């Protein structure tokens, strides 16, 4: 049926690093409006585990889905793609 080893990955921007070992990531995606055909930006926020507390606000990161780590946290930071200035 489905692949067991396939993990879902997303890219987004860190919007909060106030918590210990946790960051909030904003992920944007484009969807096409069914009637007008225009592209609309949709945003979602995910909490991700950051073991070494190395992510800062406005860093571009890649996150991967994992087992539930807490009530709201089931993603972890895979790598930092771009550092904020």
N, C-alpha and C positions, 0 to 999 in steps of 0.2 A: 504494500500500500504506500505509506509515506516513508521517507528516509529518516532513520532514527538519528543519524549523525549530523544532519543539517541543522545549523543554528541560525536564527534570524539575527541579522545585523542592521543597524541604523546609524546614520551620521547626524550630528546635531551640535548645538552650541551650548556651553555651560552658562546657565543663568543664575545659579546660586551654588556657593561652596561653603555655606555657613555651618553645615553639620559635620560631625566627625565621621570620616570615611564614607561620606555620601555626597553626591552632587546631583543637582537637578539639571536635566538636559532638555532643551527645546528642539524638537524635530519639525521641520517644515516640509510639506509636500504639495505638489500641484495637482489639482483635480480639474477635469473639464466639466463645466456647467452643462447639464443635460439639454437645456433649451437654447441658451444663447451661444454655447460653444466657446465662451471665454474661459480662460484658465484662472482658477481661484486658489489662493494660498491658504492652506489649512495647517494649523499648528497643534502640536500635542506636547505635553511635558511628561518626562519619565524620570524617576529616581534611579540612580545607578550607583553601584558600589565602587568606591575608589580606595583601594587598600592602603596606598602610600600617601594619600592626601596631596597628590601632585597636580591635580587639575585646578585651574584658576578661572575666574569669570571671563567670558568671551573666548575661551579656548575652543577650537573645533575638535571634536572627539568622535571616535567610533565606539558604539556600544553593542554588546552581544547579549541575547536573552539567556537566562540561566534559571536555576531553581529558585523558588521564593526564598529570599534572604530575610525579609521582614514583611510587615503588612502591606506596604506599598512598593517594596523594592524587589524586582525580579530581573534586573539588568545589571551588567557590570561593565566598566570601562575597559575596552580592549586595547586601544592605543590613542595617544594624542596626535592628531593629524597636523594641527597648526596651533602655535602658541599665540596668545594675545600680546599685544605690545603695550 
